């Protein structure tokens, strides 16, 4: 049910409970034609696809409601319609939070709502009107945007349109941007990527001059897939702009610096796939976040170097992707606490000044394979003063590397564990944790521990978990070198298990025994875990369990005296009353099997069933 229809349903509750007349009852024939103006047909229609009927208005079945605040229904009893009785200012804020299509549809909820959409700040997002079909009927979409702008008097809070309209119907886009409805616009978004355009990068067109008539009022701006000319940028001033995104934009180095310096209150900067410049030097007093993505271009200057000269408020420096080898130099950013994702792409380098960043570090996230590819560089990073008192460390897997199990991984650099006294979140991946090392570790603050594709012995794993006195969440995925894990923890609340059958000579995970976990609430494991034996001896608060499966070699689950082999209860001495949420995976849906399983969990509140479709 759409938000617009939910509002209608809420208004109807008074009638069902002896309240006011239904605001969305059948419409009277004498009703004014303004109830469903033709300009809003776009918002009342279905999807905009090449095969659909573009923007055909629906036949409304509503009639006039009682006046706002009127008491009783047609028989004169009951309470007033409280939702329709709210002030216009509140209703307008509610409508402005809906999608473009649903906001306009509120006009047909009741006559009380007809003027609310026109009085609310306009949020016009053309992507909301595209629908799910493909290809999009671009002509009908452009017509819908034009009709909405002519129907709404403004003001407009957000205007979002795909950049391909600049190339297919430039005069129309210029007319949109000059519309009185867009006066005092706060958010302008040319969303999209170049792959949807029909022109090469050396033929990107500049935006219409009307694009920049909102410079004085814009708070958020996204420019994409066009060229920003030097003469245009030099004259721009954005006194209120806090968020700026340049996505696949062609701009010279001088113009880029001018544009950023013209935003005195800029807080967030995104440079994704833009080109025409090689170096960006950032000196911005209020900037809090920078995200950069570097792509490969031929016969065009490419972004190769980022220098953070002076950014006293900068907290986050994020690399979206690096396909060319980006050089990053941080001279002064004393509050920088989040850095990543560092890359091992040839030519990539990140340099920190010796005194600019003194810590404490909050989060350090790098690909796990760097432990093997550049161990010396990794060790140097981890010894940097910028990471003193680090709280979160994440050696993550890329989508490809996650499928590769390293049979003989290297131990992690010793510098990894210099943060053991301050870490709160840690994900350790693709390494070998030696027995002697695990015995000496202590993590007094660690609350979340992830172990992925790690070679570790049973004794070392038990020692590592017991060294985390405050551990609340444990995730164990694709690790090997042990066959059994015993859980005795007074703090543990959640356990997650991932699995991939290990085909080497070392032991592999076969059994989990939860001996004493008084606070454990969630036990989740991958449906692909075949042959894992699970025994729950004491976990009185365990309320979420899954995913039970009957695939392949079924896992055996034992709750006290109750045993399950796959999805079949072998022995049912007592039912499992504390489990309230259960997930199961069936090769073929079998209702009888599901019902039998539910009998074992009499207090079940939610059941998630996944069926394999062959």
N, C-alpha and C positions, 0 to 999 in steps of 0.2 A: 504494500500500500504506500502510495506516495505521501510526502508530508502534507500536501494540499488536501488530500482525501482524509488524512488523519485529523487535520483541523476540523473538517466537516463532521467526522465521526464524533469528535469531542464535543462539538456544538450540539450534536444530536442527543447526547446523553441526558440532557435536561428533559427532553420530551419523553424518553423512555421511562424516566423516573418521576413522571408527573410534573415535569417542568415546562419551560417555555416552548413555543412551537418550533418545529424542526426548521433550522435556517435554510436547509437545502431541500425543502419540499418541492413539489411540482410547480413550475413557473406559471404565472398567470398570463393569459393571452394579451392582456393590456399592458404587459411589461414593456418598458422602453427598449428599443433596439440597442441602446448603449450597453446593455448587460453583456453582450458578446460582440464587441466591435470587431470589424474585419481585420484591423491592424494586429489583433491578438490571435488570429487564426494559427499563426506559426507556433505559438506557445501551447495551443490546445490540441495540436495534431500529434500523430505518432512519430516514429523515427523518420529521419531524413536519409533515405537511401536511394540508390539509383532506381530500384524497382518499386519503391513505395509511392504513395500518393502524397505529394509535398504539401504540407500545411493546409489540409482541408479541415475546416472548423467542425468540431463535434456538435451534434444536436444536443443542446442542454435540456435537462428535464427538471428545472428548478422553478420555484415560484417565490413570490415576495414573502419575506419573513415578517415577523412582528417588528415594530420599531425598536431600536436599541434600548435595552433596559426594560422593555415591556414585560409585565409579569403575567404568568399563567399561560396556558395553551388556549386553544380555541374555545374551550369550555370555561375558561376563566380561573383555573386553579394552577398551582405550581410556582416554581421559582424562576427568576429571569435567566436568560442565556448569558452566562458569565463570560465566555470567551468573546462573543461578539460585542459584549458591553465594555471590553477593555478600551482604553484611550487609543486614538489613532497612532500616537507616537510609539506605543508598545507594539501594536499590530504591525506597524511599518517596519520595526526592527526585526520582528519575527519573519516577515515576508522577505526582507533583504538577506536573510540567511539561507533561503531556499535556492535551488537551482533556477536558472532563467526560465525554463519551461514551467516549472511548478509554481514559481512566484506569480506568473501571469495567469495561471489557471485558478488562483484563489479568487479571481473576480466572479467566477461562476459558483462559488460556494454559497453565497447569499448576496442580496442587494446591499447589505451592510458592508460587504467586502469589496464592492465594485471600485470604489475610489481609493482603497488602501494601497494597491499596487502602484497607482500613479503618484501617490503621495509619499511612498517609501523611496529611499535611495535606490537607484537602479543598479543592479549587478547584471551586466550583459556579458555572458560567456558564450561565444559562438560554438565552442566545443560541446556545450550542453545540448545544442540543437542538432548535432550531427546524427545522433542515434547510433545504433549498432550495425546498421547495414553498410555494405561496401560495394561499389564506390559511393561516396557521398554525392548527393545532388547539389553541386556547388551553386548553381543558379538559384535554386529554391532557398538554399541557406542564406545567400546574399540578400534575397528578397525579404526573408524573415527578419534579418538584422535591420534592414531599412525600415520595415514596418514597425518594429518595436521602438526604434529611435524616434519615429514620427509620432507614436502613440504616447510615449512617456515624456512628461515635461521636464524631467530632471529633478534634483541633481543626480549625477551618476557617481557611484563609488568605485566601480571596477568595470573596465572594458577590455575584453580578451577576444582576439581574433587571430586566425591562422595567417601566417605571412604570405602564403601563396596567393591570397587575394590581391596583394600589392602588384603582382605580375599579371594576373588575369583580368582584373577590373580596378585599375589604379584610381580612376576618377571616382568610382563608387566609394573606395576606402577614404579618399580625400573628403567626400561629402559626409561620410560617417563622422570623421574626426572634426568636422566643422559644425556638426549638429549642436543646437542649443542644449540638447539633453546632456551633453558631455561637459558642460561648464563646470569648472572647479573639480575636474576629475582627480581622483587620488591614486588609482592603480591602473596602469596601462601595461598590457601584456600581449606582445606579438609572439605567441607560443608556436613551437614546431621546430623541426630540424630540416636541414637542407635536402635530405633524401626525398622529401615530399615535393620539392620544387622541380621545375623543369628548365633550369638554367645552370650553367657552370659557375664556379666561384668567381671567375674573372669578369662575369657579367652581372654581378649582384647590383641591384638598383638602390639608389638612396631612397629613404622614406619621404613621403610628402611633407612639405613644410608645415602643414597643419599638425603633424605629429608633436611638434615641440611647443604648441601654444599652451600646453598644460604645465610647463616647466615650474611655474611658481607654486603649483598646488600638489604636484605628484609626491607621494610618499614611497611608492613601489613602482619600479619600471623594469620591464624585460624587453630587450631589443634583440631580434634574431633575424638572420638570413637577409640582411641587407648591408649596404655600405654607408658608413658615416664619413662624410666629407670633412676635410680640415676646416674650410670656411664656416661650415654649419656649426661644428663643435665649438669653435672659438667664441661664438656668441652666446653659448648656452650657460645658464645658471639654474641650479636646482637647490634652492634654499631649504627645502623640506624633505628631500629624498633620503631615505634611510636604507633602502634595499635596491641595489642595481645589479642586473644580470645582462651580460653580453654573450649571446649564444650564436656561434658561427657567424660572427660579424666581422667584416673587413674594415679595419681602422688602423691608421698610422700610429707610430709610437708617440709622437707629439700630441696627437688628438686624444689618445687614450689617457695620457697624463693630464691634459687639460680637462677632460670630462670628469675624471675622479676628483681633481682639485676643485671643480665647480660644485661639488656636493659636500658642504661643510659639516653636515650631520650624518654622513654615511656610516652605517653600522655593518652592513653585510654586502660583500662583493663576490659575484660569480663570474668567472671567465671560463667558458666551456666551448672549446673548439674554435675560438676566434683567432684571427691571423692578420697579417699586415704589419706586425711589429715583432721585435725580437726580445726586448727587455722591458720589464715593468718595475719601477722603483716606487715603493709605497711609503708615503709619509702622511699618515692620517691619524689625527688625535682621537677620534671616536670609533674607529673601525674595530669591530669585535670578531668578525669571521671572514675568512677568505677561502674560497673553493676554486680550484683550477683544474681544467681538463685540457690536455694537449693532443692535437691530432696532426697527422702528416699531410702536408700540402706540397704540390709541385709548382715551381716557378712563382712562389709567393713567400715573403718573409714569414717565418714561423716563430712562435713563442718559444724561447729557449732559456730565458733566465728571469727569475723573480728575486728581487732584493727588498727585504723588509728593513727599511732604513730607520724609521721611527714609528712605532705603533704601540703606544703605552697601554691601550685597552684591548689589544688583540688577544683572544683566548683560543681560537680554533684556526688551524691551517690544514686544509683537507685537499688531497690530490684525488680527483675523480678518476683520471687515467693519464698515463704518460706513454705516448708512442714515439717520442723523439728523444728523450733524455733531457729532462728539465733540471736546470741548476738552480737551487734555492739557497739563498744566503740570508740568514737572520742576524741582523746587527743589533737591533734593540726591540725586544718584545717581552717585557718583564712578566706579563701575565699569561703568556702562551702556555696552556696546559693540555691541549689536545692536538696531536700531530699524527697525520697518516692520510693515505696509506703510502708508506715508503715503497719504492719499487727497485727491482734489480735490473731494470732496463739499462742497456749499455749507454753510458753517458749521464745517467741520473746521479745527482749528488745533492746532499743537503748539508750545509755548513752553518754552524752556530758560532756566534762571536763568543769569545772567552769569558766576557763579563756581562753580556746583555741579558742572558737568561740564567737565573740562579735557582729556579725551582720555587716551590715544589712542583713536580710533574703530577698530572692527574691520569693521563691515559697514553699508552704507547702501543701502537698496533702495526704489525709488520707481517708479511707472508712468512709462513713457517719454513718454506724451502730455502730462505736466505741463510738459515743455520748451516746448510750444506754448501751453498754456492759461494757465499762471502762470509765465512765465519769470523775473520779478523775485523771486517767492517762492522759486523753485528756486535762484536765485543766492544768496539770503540764507541758505537752508539750507546750501548747500555752503560758504559762508564761515564757518559757525559754528565756534567753537573746539572744540566737541564732536567734530568730525570731523578734527581734526589727526592726521596720520600714519595716515590711513584705509588699510585693507588690502584691502577688498572693496567694490566699487561695482556696482550692478545697476540699469540702466534697463530694466525688464522690460515685457512686453506682456500686457495682459489678453486673454482668449480672443476677445473681439470685435475689439479693436484690432489683434490679430495678423494679421487678414485684410485690413486696410486699409493700402494702400501710399500714403504721402504723397508726391506727385509733387515738391513743392518744399519739403522740410523746412528748418527753421531750424538754424543752427549751435548747438552746445551752449554753455551759459554758459562763459566763460573760466575760472571758478572750478572747473570740473570737473577741469581738468588741474593744479591746484595739488597734487594727490596723486600725481603721476606718479612721484615718487621713492620712494613707500612702497607703492603698489598691488601686490597679488599676483594678484588676480582682478578682472576688469573686463568688464562687458557694456554695450556702447554701442548705443543703439537710437533709431530715428526722429529722426535729425538729419543735418545736412550737415557733413562734415568737410572744411574748406577746405584747398587745397594748401599755402598758406603756413603754416597751423597744423601740419599733419602733419609738415612738414620740421623743425620746432623741437622736437618731442616726443622724450622719452627715458624709457623704462620699464625701469630696470635690474633690478627685482625681479619684474616681471610674468610669471606662469607660465601663466595662463589668460586668453584673450582671446576675447570674443564680439562679433560685429558683426552686428546685426540691423536690417533695414529702414533701412540707412544709405546716403546718397548720398555716394560717394567716387570720385575719379578713380583711374585705374590707377597713376599715379605716387605719389599720396598713399597708396594701399593698400600698395604695395611699401615705401614709406618707413616707414609705421606698423608693419608687421610686422618690418622690419629693426631698428627702434628697440627691440625687445623682446629683449634679449640672452639672457634665461633662459626664453623662451617654450617651453612644453611642449604646450599644447593650444590649438588654434585652431578656432573655430566661425564659419562664415560663412553667413548666412541672409537671403534675400530682399533682398540689397543690390544696388545698381545704380550705373551711372556708369563701369564698367570692363568689359572683355570678356575679359581674360586675367590670370591670376595665376601668377607663377613662385615656387616655393618653394626657397630655399637656406637651410637651418637645421641647425645641428649639435645642437640641443637638442630640436627638435620631435618629439613622440611620437604625437600624435593629431591628425587633421584631420576635422572634421565639416562637411558642406555641406547646407544646406537651400535650397529653391528655390521661387520662384513667378514665372512668366513676367512680365517687366516689359513693359508696353504703352505706354511713353512714348517720347519722342524720344531719350533718352540711351542709351549703350551698355549691354548687359546681359551677364551672365556666360556665357561660351561655352567657355572653355578653361582647364584647370588643368595646369600642367607642374611635376612634382616633379623638379627637376634634381639636387639633392643633399640628401638627408635621411637621414644614416647611422643615426639612432635612431628613425625613424618606424616605428611598430608597427601603427597603426590608421588606415584611411581609410574613412570612412563617409559616405554621401550619400543623400539622400532618393530614394525610388523614382520620384518625380514629376519628377526632373530629366531633361528631354528635350533631346537634342541637345548635351549637355555632352561635350566631348572631353577625355579624361584621358590624359596621357602620363607614365609613370613611367620615368625615366632611371636614377636611382640611389636605391634604398631597400632595402638588403639585409636589413633586419629587418622589413619589412612582412609581417605575419602575418594580419591581419584586413582583409577587403575586402568591401564591399557598399554599396548593394544593386544588383547588375546586373539590368537589366530589358529586356524587349522591348516595352515600351509605347510607342505613338506613334512619335515620332522617336527612334530608339534612340541611345544614347550610344556613342561610340567610345572604347575603352580600349586603350592601347598599353603593353605591358611589354617594353621593349627591342625585339626583333624580332617579338614575338608580338602580334597585333592581334585585338581582338574588336569586332564590330559588334552591339550588343545582347548576345545570348547565343550568338552564332555566331562561331566562330574563323575569321577571314578568312585569316590566315597563322600558321602554327605552326612557326616556325624552331626555337624552344626552348620547353620547358615552363616553367611558373612554379612553382618548387619551394618558395619561402619562404612562400607563402600557405597557412595551415593552417585558417583559418575563413573561410567564404564564404557570403554571403547573396544569393539571387536572387529575383526577382519575376516570375511567369509569368501571362500573361493566361489561358491554357489550359494545364493540366498536360500536359507532353510528356516521358515518361520517356526516350525516346531522346535528346532534346535535353539533358536533365540529365546523362545518362551521357557524352555527347560533351563536355560542359563539364568534367566531372570529370576526363577524360583530360588536360586542359590543366593541372590542378593535382594532380599525382601524390602530393603530401605532405599532401593535405587530411585534416583530422581531424574537422571539424564542417561540416555543410552545412545551412543554413536555407533552406527553400523556402516562399514565399508564393504562393498561387494566388488570382487574382481570381474571386470567385463573382458571377456576373451574375444 
